[in-house]
Amino acid sequence: MHCSQVGDELENSQAWEGSELLKCGALKQLDSKSGEVKLMRTAKVHRRKGVASKIFEHIIKIFY
């Protein structure tokens, strides 16, 4: 799995298990009350394990 490099205006997070990238996500803040998910990717073998939900919760908490 490859996660594109994201710019400074985005909050991005990654989940790793050892040297294996499980999940990455990025959120762009549009204004004080809204944001846009710019990237959400999960390695195929790690789907349906709740990893994406944890990353999404993490990037939301950072902004709000």
Secondary structure as UniProt FT lines:
FT   TURN            8..9
FT   STRAND          10..17
FT   TURN            18..19
FT   STRAND          20..31
FT   TURN            32..33
FT   STRAND          34..42
FT   HELIX           44..46
FT   TURN            47..48
FT   HELIX           51..63
//
